[in-house]
């Protein structure tokens, strides 16, 4: 059953004119990686199509999600055999698609100095497209079937999009590493992917503007729009005691949730929290791990030894369900994110959904959901110093009663809304295409 109450179609023998969705992911249906996003969309997507065929880019390892009854996982595109690609290119349609992509990349100027890389990307895209078309044939798709191909990311598996039949509806979504060059390195086949899709979706207005500024000449009119991610509604967490009414032994509870890597700058929280801990007891809980975890743990030990009123709980890699349970059961004063780069952080959306205000840096689309004028917290310039961060955290805790973060989440980040929106967009067919 989809979230709107409509039944999900069951997998049966396809008939003429049946509809098919090919969903290309990073690692879904693994219960890690993009599972945290796609799990909020898959039922709605499945409700719009007779059959759903899922490909990941990377091989799926470990636990996997339960799929709708009309959906099947068909494997990892990166594992598809490379043999036969030359033979495939001898077919006129594939050769024409490869030539078209080569012209687009050359005309865009992005091929200069990167000829072998671009040719390699084209061959990879052809191989992925051949795999997708083969999967559709085996699933029973015919020339009169309605087919949508939705690449959840704008790179990797999206390489298939320029090489699929034009009668397919092709949709690509862009987030952070697959959108901002310099974050994910040089991004492949921008001219070919952007020029071939029917819909190009940014998860933030910041991302949409970046695409227009950097790639506007490559994007056809009417193709680019904003379609946000969302998180599920798990209810509102308990409200903390106002700061002015708090007993001396009751700490300010700060929470953060991210990988522990350079770009997330988790260690920069320590000096700010030490400043606050001069006047108040502070309990900071961090969820997440990464390559810098050992160094962070050492800095935390040193900070706690010199600052008695600072208590830190490094939870490490934690199941999302356990993070949400903590939010649901704990009176948290403020969520904090000081990253150098973001799309629109799901971690912040989840905190806002529980009614927890946020202090965050103005990177990517964060400023679209966090800010004093939005009533959801305080937005800081990137790389704030310890004093600025401490003041923002203290002000947010002090003024918490005047903030209404849950309202912003309901308006911009509710998965019930975003799930229906993406399903409608992917299944958008004109009368002529029916």
N, C-alpha and C positions, 0 to 999 in steps of 0.2 A: 504493500500500500504506500503510495507517495504521500508526501507531507500535506498535500492539498486534499487528500482523501480519495484520489482517483486510483484505480487498480493498476499495478505494474503488470505489463503483458508477460505471459509465460512463454517459455521457449517451445515452439512447436514447429511443424514443417512450414517453411515460408511459402507464401503464395505470390502471385504476380502483384507488383506494386507495393510490396512490403517495405517498411522503413528500417534502415540500419544506422546505428551510430558506431563509429570507430573512435574510441577514447585512447589517446596516446598520453602516457604519464611518465613520471620519472622512475618511480619504483612501486606504485600502487599495482596490485592490492596488498603489498606488504604493509604491515601495521606500523611502519616507521616512515620517515620522509614525508612525501606529499599526501599520505593518508590523512593527516590532520586537517587538510583542506578538502580533499575530494570526498571524504566520508559524508560531508554536509551536502554534496551535490548529487551523488550517484543515484539515489532513489528517484529524485526529480528527473534526472536525465533519462533513466530507464523507463519512466512512465510515458515519455514522449515517443518511444521507438518500439518496434516489434522485437528487434534484436540489438544487443550491445556487445561489441567485440573490444576487448581491452588489451592493449599492448603497453608494456613498460619499456623504458629505454635500457635500464640496468636490469640484470637478473634479479629475481625476487628471492630473498632468503628469509628464513624464520617464519613467524606466524603471519597468516594472511587474513584479510577481512572477509566476512560473509558477503557475497554478492547478491544483487537482485536475481530473481529466478530466470529472467530473460537475458542475463549477462554471462559472458564467458571470458576468462583470461586466456590469451593465446600465446604468451611468451614475451621474451625480451628482443627488441629489434636489434640490439647490439650483438646478439648471438646468431642472427640470421646468416647463413652461408654467404661468403663473398664470391664463390665460384658462380659462373653463369651471368655475371653482370655485363660482360662484353657482349655475350649473345643477346641479352635483353636489350642492349642499346642498338642492336641491329634492327629491332622492330621500329617501323616509322614513327608511331606515336611517342615512344620513349626517346628516340633520337631527336625528335622535334622538341620535346620538353627539355632535354639537356642543352640543346642549342639555344633555346629561348632563355634558359637560366644563365648560360654563358654570356649572351648578349646583355642581359640585364645587369649582371655584375660588372661587365666591362664598361658599360655606359655610366654606371654609378660612380666609377672611379675607384671603387673599393677593391678591385682586382689587382691594381697596380702594386707590384712588389709581392703579391701573394698568389701568383698564378697556380703553383702546385697545390696550395692549400685549398683554393677555390675549386679546382678540378676534383680534388679528393672529396670535398663536401658534396659536389654534384653527384659523383659516383655513389657516395653513401646515401644521399637522398633518393637516388634511383633505386638502390637496393631496398631501402625501407619501403618505398612506394610499392615496389613489386611484391614485397611480403604482405603489405596491407591488402592489395588487390587479390592476392592469392587467398588470404583469409576470408575475404568477402565472398569469393566464388565458392569456397568450401562450405561457407555458412548458408549458401543458397541465394545470394544476391544475384539479380539479373539486370539486364540493361534498362528495365523499367522500374527498378527499385530506387527508392529515395535514400540517398546516402549522405550522411554528415560525418565529417572527420574533425574532431576537436582535439587539438594539442594543448594540454594544460600548461605547457611551458613553451617559450618562444625560441628555443634552441634544441639541440639534440634530436629528439624524435620529430620535431617540427620540420626537420630537413626533408621529410617525405612530402610535405604539402605542395611544393611547386610542381611535383612530378605525378600527381594524381589527376584523373580525368576532370575536365572543367565542369562536368555536370554534377560533381560532388560539391556539397556545401563545405567550405573549409574555414575553420575558425582557429585562431591562435591567441593565447592569453600570455601576457607578459607581467613579470613580478619585480625582480631585482637583478639577480646575476644575469638573467636572460634579457634584460632591458638596458641597464646602464653599462656602457662600455667603460672599461677600467675597473669594474667590479668583477665581471666574469671574463675579463680578457677580451680579445677581438671576437666579436660575435659573427657566426657564419651566415652567409647567404641572406643578408638583410634585404637587398633589392629583390631577390627572387621570392622570398617568403612574403614580404610585405606586398609585393605586386601581384601575388596570386591568391591571397585569401579574400574571402567575402566579408569577414569581420576580424578586426584586430583589436583586442581588448586589453586595456591597461587597468591594473587594480587600483590606480590612484590618479588624481588629476595631475599631480607632480610628474608621474610617469608619462601621461598623455602629452603634457607640454614638452617634456624632454624629447619624445619621439617626433613631435612637430618641429622642434628647433633643430634637431640633428638629422632627422631622416624624412622631413616633410615632403621633399621632392620625390621620394620613393613610394609614398603612401597614397593610393587613389582617394579621391574625395568620397566622403561618406562611409569609409571603411573603419576608421579609428573611433573608439568610444571608451568611456570609463565603465567598468563593471567590477564592483568591489568584491572582495572576499568577505566571508562572514563566519561567525562562531555560533555554536548552539547555545540555547538558553538553559542554564543549569540553576537558575534562581539567584537570589541576592544573598550575599554573605552577611554575617552579623556585623553590626555597626560598633565601632570602638567608642569608648568613653571620651567625651570632649577633653581636650588637652588641659583646660583650666580646672577640670573636676577630677583629674587623675591623681591617684595616690602615688607616693614617691616610688614605690616598688613596681608600678605598672609601666612597662616600657613602651616606647614608640616602636611599632612593628612595621618594618620595611621589607618588601619582597621584590625580588628580581627573577627573571627567567630567561636564560639565553645560553648559547654556547660560550665556553670560556676560551675565546680566541682573540687575537689582537683587535680586530675590527669592532668587537663588542665592548671593549674597554671596561670590563667588569672591575678590574683592580682599581680604577679611578674612583670608585665609590668609597673606598676605605678612608682616605683623608677627610672627605666630607662627613662621613658618619662619625669619625673621631671628633670632629668639631661639635656636632650635635651632642655627642656623649659627654661633653664637658658639663652640660646643664640637665640632660635627661638620660634615663636609661634607654638604650637602643638595642633592639633585637632584629638583626638582619638575616633573612633566610634567602638563600640563592638556590634555584633549581637549574641544573645544567652542568655539563662538563665539557672538556675539550683539551687540546694539547697544552694549554697554559694552566691547567688545573693545579699541578704541583706547585708552581710558583705562586699562584693565588693563595693556596693553603698556607704556604710559608709566610706570606705577607699578613694574612689574617692572624696567624699565631703571634706574630710580632706586635700587631695592633692591639690585640686583646691583652697582651702582657703589659702594655704601657697605658691602656685605657680601660680601667676596671668596669666602667658602666657600658661597655660595648660587648655584646654577645653576638656571635656569628654562627650560623648553621648552614654549612655547605652541603646540600643534599645530593649533589652529583646528578648523574643522568637519572631521570625520574619519569615513570609512566605518566602520560598526560592525565589519566584518570586520578592519579594520586595528587597531582598538582591541583586539579579542580576540587578534589575533596578537601585539600588544605584551605583553599579559598572559601569553600562552603562552610567550613567549621571554625575558621579563625577570624577574629576581628582585626583586620589589616588596616593600617593607617594609610599607606601609600605604596604604589608600585613605581619602580624606577627603571629606566632604560637609557643608557648614555652611549649608544652605538654610534659609530661613524657612518654606517650605511644601513638602510632598511628599505623595504618596499612599503607595506603597511603592516606593522608587526601584529601577528596573530596573538602573541603573548600579551600585548597591550589590550587588544580587543577583548580577550578573555577576562582580563582584570576589570575592565570597564563594565562588562556584563554582570559582574558580581557587585557592582557599585563601588569599586575601589578606584579612587582618583590616581592619576599618573603624573610623574615628572619625567620628561623625555626630551631628547635632543631633536632639533628641527632638521631631520634628514629624510630623504625620500618623501613618502606620503604621511609620515607621522603627524605633521602639523594639521592634517585634515581631520584627525580624531582627537588630538590633545591640544589644550590651550585654555587660558583663563576665559577668553571670550566665548568658548564653547561650554564652559562650566565643567570641564572634565579634568582639570589639573593645570600644570604649568609647562610651557614649552620653552626650552633653552636653546641658545645658539650651540652649534657643535663644539665639543671639547671645552665645556665650562670648567673654570677652576674650582678648587675645593670650596671656597667661600660662596661662590654663586650657587653651586649645587646644594650646599648645606642650607642656604637661605631659602631656596626653592622648596626643598623637602620640608623644612620647618614651617614655611608659610602654608603649604598644602595641608599639613597635619592640623595646624592652628585653625585654618579656615574651612575645614572639611565639611562642616554643616551647611555651608553655602554652595557646595559643589554638587553636581547631579550627573555623574559620569554615566549612569545607566541610561539616561535619556539619549545621549549621543550614540551609545551602542545600539539602542532600539532603532534609531533613525538611520544609521549608516552601516552597522556591522552585524545585523541579525541574519543568521544563515537561512532562516525560513524564507526571507525575502530574496537574498542573493542566490539561493539555490534555484528558486523558481525563475529568476531573471536569466541565469545562464542557460537553464534548460530551454526557455523560450527562445533565446538568441541562437542556440545551436540548432534548434528544430525549426528555425524560421524559413519557411518555403513560400515562394510566390506561387500564385495560381498557375503560372506558365510552367513552373518546374514540377508541378504535380502531374 
